[in-house]
Amino acid sequence: MRAVSTFAENKGEGVVGPPELSVVVPIFNEEETLELLVERLHQALVVVDGGYELIFVDDGSNDRSVEIIRRLHDENPSVKL
């Protein structure tokens, strides 16, 4: 899976400002679909001028959803919990 690109990676700039777009995604027991979701969101949003961030809101999951989002964030800070 390819991690979500930051504005600097997309545009080749050295300084990253606030993203142009924030996508808020509620999750509940989504461990099986999170990586694919992030990949598809990246594919759709990579064209956004000014960059973007993915903000996941956990609605009380009792699976590994939070752990997966944290790992994805470690791979790329554009993914947030």
Secondary structure, 3 states (H helix, E strand, C coil): CCCCCCHHHHHCCCCCCCCCEEEEEEECCCCCCHHHHHHHHHHHHCCCCCCEEEEEEECCCCCCHHHHHHHHHHHCCCEEC
